Amino acid sequence: MKPKMLAKVKNSFYLLLLVLFIAPLILHLMLLPVGDEAMFLLQSQWVAQGQLPYRDFFQFVLPGTFYFAWPVLKVFGFSVVAVRLAVFCVQLLALLALIELSKNSEGRNSRGKPYLKQGTRKLFLWFYLVVISLQCLYLSHHSLSGAWAVFIVYFIVRYIRTTSPKWLALSGVFTFITLFTTQSLGVLMLLMGWGFLLWLCGRDEKLTKIEASGWFLMPVILGCMAYGAFLGWSGTLSDFIRDAVLWLVEGNYSRTTTFGYFYYGWTDILKLGFTYEGKEIAAINWPYLPFAIFTFCIGWFPILGLFGASEHLIRLKYKAGRVDSVILLLVLATGVMLLSTASFSTTFHVASNGWFGYLLCAMALQQVWQKLMTAFENKPLYRTVGLIIVPVIVGVFIYASVSRLWILREALADDRHWVPSYGTVEPAFINLKGPASSLVSSVLIESIRETTAPDEPIFVFNASMEFYILADRTPVSRYTIIYPYYTSIAQRHEILSALQKQRPKIVLYDGKDTKMVGTDIRFKQFRNMQKSLPEVHEFLTQNYGVILDHSFYKMYRLKSDLPNQPAVSN
């Protein structure tokens, strides 16, 4: 192919990638906030209004996510889009830092040639566009802490190149920020970074082990002391200990994070897109097949990168007699970040912690490709097979992205996908659960707003926090998420006491306790236990009547406010 034609093909491919990135980005900015994101958005707004975590609302993670969103909400108002764009800016900075790190790495293979090449960076950029950006554009402690962890490694690498201790101090700052956002990942990155520096300073570095430890650990120590002093000054230290320490022991949360590694990736690829009736394969679900492969690749590509880089380190040690400190650091960071996802390895958790894993995967794929081309140089058939396999993998990723374009087109064209929002500056969100779900959500929102005044609280359980945002109402208790297999006995009594005292006009039950315990493997061990809050249901039976019963949703209203008519069932 002529150089000009090749340049046009490359430019067209890059343009296609850009389109495949921008369109899903627009879609994700307008999606209905659900789950953890709705909880973090709601609680970040309360922090912006002056409330304090742990005292005014329940939370068991450290408050870095709230204080990240707080200035955005102060400037732009309660805007979900603005917060998501702020998350995107952090991830973009992490992407630039990681690309810059790969440009100047000391990494060399056993023959002295660069291990990190231009093609590696382009391939990693592709991973970011079609994996990380699509999976992690949400306000979440995981999406933020994964990006913060990139800067921990980036500044350690800067120290390796310059031996200036200021880079260790900056790495320590971001270690504290990561810890302040997600405890588990923060502790693991702290131990990994400190251990690596102790090993590094045993070589020919200018700083001693004590000096390097001091520069790295001092920001973490000072940050923890400052936050501890704030907790004591604000009178929330006991609340923090109760929610973020004791609850992890008293409640059942820790028991839900104990199952196997990359479960969803394995099951998706093993099903191969088949749909089953009984034990027989009924049909091949061809539209689902690319998504199964896509999910599998998201989970297992970082593992491929980890093994590839480890093989490089071993080969370099035994053939050249040296250790590549930068690649070793990337391997350790990859292992630690993947370890932090082992308890609940969904595509979101793996992608948000897969920054270094996908970079190493890009390296490994490039090395494998070069070896295949060299080995099959005189074997046209094998070379042709290789040239077919790569476009197939690329095509799967592109298909998964193009499908989002189709979803966006359908959602924009059909107003049944739109859910009205009264709690944010955005007038509505796209609900891709289906037209029926969107219509039900709209009915629920309008019923809440018609029945209650703006200053009257409501009670939503188990985990549909988005209705507080959509209806612009506050919860009746400190709790926005209430699962029977999470809550402790003391929390159940606290919730019941709040209900008895305030008697909200509207109670919304989403049925997720029984639904998720039957479908989510995290809750497998709870399938034989009481799946509801008996105290709460008994109180509802005595004092409330059902006014809407649809699928898993039930809306209750105080019997004293009920008109003399039967409950509506759809």
C-alpha positions in Angstrom: 0.0 0.0 0.0 1.3 3.4 -0.9 2.3 5.7 2.0 -0.4 8.3 1.1 -3.1 5.7 1.0 -1.8 4.1 4.2 -1.9 7.5 5.9 -5.5 8.0 4.8 -6.5 4.6 6.1 -4.9 5.3 9.5 -6.5 8.7 9.7 -9.9 7.3 8.9 -9.4 4.6 11.5 -8.5 7.2 14.2 -11.5 9.3 13.1 -13.7 6.2 13.5 -12.3 5.6 17.0 -13.0 9.3 17.9 -16.6 9.0 16.8 -17.0 5.7 18.7 -15.7 7.5 21.8 -17.6 10.7 21.6 -21.1 9.2 20.9 -21.0 6.8 23.9 -19.6 9.7 26.0 -22.7 11.7 25.2 -24.9 8.8 26.0 -23.2 8.1 29.3 -23.5 11.8 30.3 -27.3 11.6 30.0 -27.9 8.1 31.5 -30.1 7.8 34.5 -27.9 7.7 37.7 -28.6 4.5 39.5 -26.9 2.4 42.2 -23.8 3.6 43.9 -23.6 6.7 41.6 -27.0 7.9 42.7 -26.0 7.4 46.3 -22.7 9.3 45.9 -24.4 12.1 44.0 -27.1 12.5 46.7 -24.6 12.4 49.6 -22.2 14.8 47.8 -25.1 17.3 47.5 -25.7 17.0 51.3 -22.0 17.6 51.9 -22.3 20.7 49.7 -25.2 21.8 51.8 -23.2 21.5 55.0 -24.0 18.0 56.2 -21.3 15.8 57.6 -20.7 12.2 56.6 -21.3 9.5 59.2 -23.2 11.8 61.5 -25.9 13.1 59.1 -25.9 10.1 56.8 -24.6 6.6 56.8 -21.5 5.7 54.7 -18.7 3.1 55.2 -16.2 4.4 52.7 -13.9 7.3 53.3 -15.3 10.7 52.0 -12.9 11.5 49.2 -15.6 11.1 46.6 -17.9 13.5 48.3 -15.3 16.2 48.6 -14.3 15.7 45.0 -17.9 16.4 43.8 -18.5 19.1 46.4 -16.9 22.1 44.5 -18.5 21.0 41.2 -22.0 21.0 42.8 -21.3 24.3 44.5 -20.4 26.0 41.1 -22.9 24.3 38.8 -25.7 23.3 41.1 -26.9 19.7 41.4 -25.8 18.7 37.9 -25.1 15.0 37.2 -23.6 15.9 33.8 -21.1 18.4 35.4 -20.0 15.9 37.9 -19.5 13.2 35.3 -17.4 15.6 33.2 -15.3 16.3 36.2 -14.7 12.6 36.6 -13.8 12.5 32.9 -11.2 15.3 33.3 -9.5 13.3 36.1 -9.4 10.2 33.9 -8.0 12.2 31.0 -5.2 13.6 33.2 -4.5 10.0 34.3 -4.4 8.9 30.7 -1.9 11.7 29.7 0.3 10.8 32.7 0.4 7.1 31.8 1.1 7.9 28.1 3.9 10.3 29.2 5.3 7.6 31.5 5.4 5.1 28.7 7.2 7.5 26.4 10.3 7.9 28.6 10.4 4.5 30.3 13.8 2.9 30.8 12.2 -0.4 29.8 14.4 -2.5 27.6 14.3 -6.1 26.6 17.1 -8.6 26.8 18.5 -7.4 23.5 18.6 -3.8 24.6 15.6 -2.7 22.5 12.8 -0.5 23.9 10.0 -2.6 25.6 7.6 0.3 25.5 7.1 1.4 21.8 5.0 3.8 19.9 2.6 1.1 18.9 2.1 0.2 22.5 0.9 3.7 23.4 -1.5 3.8 20.4 -2.9 0.4 21.4 -3.3 1.5 25.0 -5.1 4.6 23.9 -7.4 2.4 22.0 -8.0 0.3 25.2 -8.9 3.6 27.0 -11.3 4.8 24.4 -13.3 1.6 24.1 -12.9 0.1 27.6 -12.1 2.4 30.4 -14.0 5.5 29.2 -17.1 3.5 28.5 -17.1 1.6 31.8 -16.0 4.3 34.2 -17.7 7.6 33.4 -19.6 7.6 36.7 -19.1 9.3 40.0 -17.8 6.4 42.1 -15.0 5.8 44.6 -13.7 3.1 42.3 -13.5 5.2 39.1 -11.8 8.0 41.0 -9.4 5.9 43.1 -8.3 3.9 40.1 -7.3 7.2 38.3 -5.6 8.6 41.5 -3.5 5.4 41.7 -2.0 6.2 38.3 -0.4 9.3 39.7 1.1 7.3 42.6 3.1 5.2 40.1 3.7 8.1 37.7 5.5 10.2 40.4 7.5 7.2 41.6 8.8 6.8 38.1 9.7 10.5 38.0 11.7 9.9 41.1 13.5 6.9 39.5 14.5 9.1 36.6 15.6 12.2 38.6 16.2 10.9 42.1 14.5 14.2 43.3 12.6 13.5 46.6 9.9 16.0 45.7 8.4 13.3 43.4 8.1 10.9 46.3 6.3 13.5 48.3 3.8 14.0 45.4 3.4 10.2 45.2 2.6 10.2 48.9 0.0 12.9 48.4 -1.8 10.9 45.8 -1.5 7.8 48.0 -3.4 9.6 50.7 -6.0 10.8 48.1 -6.5 7.2 47.0 -6.8 6.0 50.6 -9.2 8.9 51.3 -11.4 7.7 48.4 -11.2 3.9 48.7 -9.7 2.3 51.8 -8.9 -1.1 50.2 -7.1 0.2 47.2 -5.4 2.9 49.2 -3.9 0.5 51.7 -2.8 -1.9 49.0 -1.1 0.9 47.0 0.5 2.3 50.1 2.1 -1.1 51.0 3.1 -1.7 47.4 4.7 1.8 46.9 6.5 1.7 50.2 7.8 -1.9 49.6 9.0 -1.0 46.2 10.9 2.0 47.4 12.5 0.0 50.1 13.7 -2.5 47.5 14.7 0.4 45.1 16.8 2.2 47.8 18.7 -1.0 48.5 20.3 -0.5 45.0 22.2 2.5 43.8 19.8 5.3 44.7 20.9 8.5 46.4 18.3 8.4 49.2 18.5 5.9 52.1 15.6 3.6 52.9 14.6 5.8 55.9 14.8 9.0 53.8 12.8 7.6 51.0 10.2 6.2 53.4 9.9 9.6 55.1 9.3 11.5 51.9 6.7 9.0 50.7 4.9 8.3 54.0 4.9 11.8 55.5 2.0 13.2 53.3 0.0 10.1 54.1 0.6 10.5 57.9 -0.1 14.2 57.8 -3.3 13.7 55.8 -4.6 11.0 58.2 -3.7 13.1 61.2 -5.5 16.2 59.7 -8.7 14.2 58.9 -8.6 12.6 62.3 -8.3 16.0 63.9 -11.3 17.2 61.8 -13.4 14.2 62.9 -12.5 15.1 66.5 -13.2 18.8 66.1 -16.5 18.2 64.3 -17.6 15.6 66.9 -18.0 12.9 64.3 -15.2 10.6 65.3 -17.5 8.1 67.1 -19.9 8.2 64.1 -17.0 7.5 61.8 -15.8 4.5 63.9 -19.4 3.2 64.1 -20.1 3.4 60.3 -16.7 2.9 58.7 -15.1 0.4 61.1 -17.6 -1.4 63.4 -20.3 -1.8 60.8 -18.0 -3.8 58.5 -17.8 -6.4 61.4 -21.4 -6.1 62.7 -23.2 -6.1 59.3 -22.9 -8.7 56.6 -21.2 -6.6 54.0 -17.9 -8.3 54.4 -19.6 -11.7 53.9 -20.8 -10.6 50.4 -17.3 -10.0 49.1 -15.8 -13.5 49.1 -16.4 -15.1 45.7 -14.1 -16.1 42.8 -12.1 -14.1 40.4 -13.6 -12.7 37.2 -16.7 -14.8 37.6 -18.7 -12.8 35.1 -16.0 -12.8 32.5 -15.8 -16.6 32.6 -19.6 -17.2 32.6 -20.1 -14.8 29.7 -17.5 -16.4 27.5 -18.5 -19.9 28.4 -22.1 -19.2 27.5 -20.9 -18.0 24.2 -24.0 -16.0 23.7 -26.2 -19.1 23.9 -29.7 -19.0 25.4 -30.8 -22.0 27.3 -34.1 -23.8 27.8 -33.6 -26.3 30.6 -30.3 -28.1 29.9 -30.6 -27.9 26.1 -29.3 -25.1 23.9 -32.3 -23.4 22.4 -30.6 -21.0 20.1 -27.5 -18.9 19.6 -28.0 -15.4 20.7 -25.9 -13.8 18.0 -26.4 -10.2 19.0 -25.2 -11.0 22.5 -22.1 -13.0 21.4 -19.9 -9.9 20.8 -20.8 -8.5 24.2 -19.8 -11.8 25.8 -16.4 -11.7 24.1 -16.1 -8.0 24.9 -16.8 -8.6 28.6 -14.4 -11.5 28.7 -11.6 -9.4 27.1 -12.2 -6.5 29.6 -11.5 -8.9 32.4 -8.8 -11.1 31.0 -6.7 -8.7 28.9 -5.0 -7.2 32.1 -4.2 -10.8 33.2 -2.5 -11.3 29.8 -0.6 -8.1 30.3 0.5 -9.2 33.8 1.8 -12.5 32.6 3.5 -10.9 29.5 5.4 -8.3 31.6 6.3 -10.9 34.2 7.8 -13.1 31.5 9.8 -10.1 30.3 11.2 -9.4 33.8 12.2 -13.1 34.2 13.8 -13.3 30.8 15.7 -10.0 31.4 17.0 -11.2 34.8 18.3 -14.5 33.6 19.6 -13.3 30.2 20.9 -9.8 30.9 21.4 -10.1 34.7 19.4 -7.0 35.6 16.0 -5.9 36.7 13.8 -3.4 34.9 12.6 -1.3 37.8 9.8 0.6 35.9 8.3 -2.6 34.4 8.5 -4.2 37.8 6.7 -1.3 39.3 4.0 -1.5 36.6 3.6 -5.3 37.3 3.3 -4.7 41.0 0.7 -1.9 40.5 -1.3 -4.1 38.1 -1.3 -7.0 40.6 -2.4 -4.8 43.5 -5.1 -3.0 41.6 -6.5 -6.3 40.2 -6.3 -7.8 43.7 -8.5 -5.0 45.0 -11.2 -6.1 42.5 -11.0 -9.8 43.3 -14.0 -9.7 45.7 -16.4 -8.4 43.1 -14.9 -8.5 39.6 -17.5 -6.9 37.4 -16.4 -5.2 34.2 -16.8 -1.8 35.9 -14.5 -2.7 38.8 -11.9 -4.4 36.6 -11.9 -1.5 34.0 -11.7 1.2 36.7 -8.6 -0.6 38.2 -7.1 -1.8 35.0 -5.1 1.2 33.9 -1.7 -0.5 34.2 -3.1 -3.9 33.2 -4.3 -2.6 29.8 -0.9 -0.8 29.3 0.9 -4.1 30.0 -1.6 -5.9 27.8 -0.8 -3.5 24.9 2.9 -4.3 25.4 2.2 -8.1 25.4 0.0 -8.0 22.4 2.6 -6.0 20.4 5.3 -8.5 21.4 3.2 -11.5 20.5 2.3 -9.9 17.1 5.9 -9.2 16.3 6.9 -12.7 17.2 4.1 -14.2 15.1 5.0 -12.0 12.1 8.7 -13.1 12.4 7.9 -16.8 12.9 5.4 -16.9 10.0 7.3 -14.6 7.7 7.9 -17.4 5.2 4.5 -19.1 5.9 1.8 -17.1 4.1 -1.0 -19.3 5.4 -0.1 -18.6 9.1 0.4 -15.0 8.4 -3.0 -14.8 6.8 -4.6 -16.4 9.8 -2.9 -13.8 12.1 -4.1 -11.0 9.9 -7.6 -12.4 10.2 -7.6 -12.9 14.0 -6.6 -9.3 14.9 -9.4 -7.6 12.8 -11.9 -10.0 14.4 -10.9 -8.9 17.9 -10.9 -5.3 16.8 -14.2 -5.8 15.2 -15.7 -7.1 18.4 -14.7 -4.0 20.3 -15.9 -1.8 17.5 -19.3 -3.7 17.4 -19.7 -3.1 21.1 -19.1 0.6 20.7 -21.3 0.9 17.5 -24.1 -0.8 19.4 -24.1 2.1 21.8 -24.5 4.4 18.9 -27.7 2.5 18.0 -28.9 2.6 21.6 -28.3 6.4 21.7 -30.3 6.8 18.4 -33.2 4.8 19.8 -33.2 6.6 23.1 -33.1 10.0 21.5 -35.9 9.1 19.1 -38.3 7.6 21.6 -39.5 9.7 24.5 -40.6 6.6 26.3 -37.0 6.2 27.3 -36.8 9.5 29.1 -37.5 9.9 32.8 -38.3 13.3 34.2 -35.9 14.7 36.8 -36.8 17.4 39.3 -33.8 17.0 41.5 -31.1 18.2 39.1 -30.5 20.9 36.6 -31.0 18.3 33.8 -34.7 18.1 32.9 -34.6 14.3 32.2 -32.4 11.3 32.0 -32.3 8.3 29.5 -33.5 5.1 31.1 -32.3 2.2 29.0 -34.1 -0.5 31.0 -36.9 -0.3 28.5 -40.0 1.8 27.8 -42.1 0.0 30.4 -39.5 0.7 33.1 -39.3 4.3 32.1 -43.1 4.7 32.2 -43.3 3.1 35.6 -40.5 5.4 36.9 -42.3 8.4 35.6 -45.6 7.3 37.3 -43.7 6.8 40.6 -42.0 10.2 40.4 -45.2 12.0 39.6 -47.0 10.2 42.4 -44.4 11.1 45.0 -44.4 14.8 43.9 -48.2 15.0 43.9 -48.6 13.4 47.3 -45.8 15.1 49.3 -44.6 18.6 49.8 -41.0 19.6 48.9 -39.9 19.6 52.6 -41.6 16.3 53.4 -39.3 13.2 53.5 -40.0 9.8 51.9 -38.7 6.3 52.6 -37.2 4.3 49.7 -35.8 0.8 50.2 -33.9 -1.3 49.3 -31.5 0.5 46.8 -33.4 2.8 44.4 -31.6 6.0 45.6 -32.3 7.7 42.2 -35.9 8.4 43.2 -34.7 10.8 45.9 -32.9 12.7 43.1 -35.6 12.4 40.5 -38.4 13.4 42.8 -36.3 16.0 44.7 -37.2 14.6 48.1 -35.1 13.7 51.2 -34.9 10.3 53.0 -36.6 9.8 56.3 -33.5 8.3 57.9 -29.7 8.4 57.6 -29.8 5.5 55.2 -30.1 5.7 51.4 -29.4 2.0 50.8 -31.1 -0.6 53.0 -30.5 -4.3 52.3 -31.6 -6.8 55.0 -28.4 -8.8 54.6 -26.3 -5.6 55.0 -28.0 -3.9 57.9 -27.1 -4.7 61.5 -29.7 -5.1 64.3 -28.9 -1.6 65.6 -29.5 -0.1 62.2 -32.8 -1.9 61.8 -34.0 -0.4 65.1 -32.7 3.1 64.0 -34.6 2.9 60.7 -37.8 1.7 62.4 -37.6 4.4 65.0 -37.3 7.1 62.2 -40.3 5.6 60.4 -42.4 5.6 63.6 -41.4 9.2 64.5 -41.8 10.8 61.1 -44.4 8.6 59.4 -43.7 9.6 55.9 -46.7 9.9 53.6 -45.0 7.8 50.9 -42.9 4.6 51.1 -41.4 3.0 48.0 -40.3 -0.6 48.0 -38.2 -1.8 45.0 -38.1 -5.6 45.7 -34.3 -5.7 45.1 -33.7 -7.7 48.2 -35.5 -10.7 46.8 -34.4 -10.1 43.2 -30.7 -9.6 43.8 -30.4 -12.4 46.4 -31.5 -14.8 43.7 -29.4 -13.5 40.8 -26.3 -11.9 42.3 -23.6 -14.4 43.3 -22.4 -12.0 46.0 -25.6 -12.9 48.0 -25.6 -16.6 47.3 -25.0 -17.5 51.0 -28.0 -15.4 52.1 -30.5 -17.1 49.9 -31.9 -19.1 52.8 -32.2 -16.2 55.2 -35.0 -13.7 55.8 -35.0 -11.6 52.6 -36.8 -8.6 53.9 -36.9 -6.4 57.0 -39.7 -7.9 59.0 -39.9 -5.0 61.4 -40.3 -2.5 58.5 -42.9 -4.7 56.6 -44.9 -5.2 59.8 -45.0 -1.4 60.4 -46.1 -0.9 56.7 -48.8 -3.5 57.0 -50.3 -1.8 60.1 -50.0 1.8 59.0 -49.9 1.9 55.1 -51.8 0.7 52.1 -50.5 -0.1 48.7 -51.4 2.4 46.0 -49.2 1.1 43.2 -48.0 -2.5 42.6 -46.0 -3.0 39.4 -43.3 -5.6 38.9 -40.8 -5.3 41.7 -42.1 -1.8 42.8 -44.7 -1.2 45.5 -45.7 2.3 46.6 -47.3 2.6 50.0 -49.3 5.5 51.4 -50.4 6.3 55.0 -53.8 4.7 55.6 -55.0 8.0 57.1 -54.4 9.7 53.8 -55.8 6.9 51.6 -59.1 7.5 49.7 -61.6 4.7 49.9 -60.5 2.9 46.7 -58.6 -0.4 46.0 -54.9 -0.5 45.3 -53.9 -0.1 41.7 -52.1 -3.1 40.1 -50.6 -3.2 36.7 
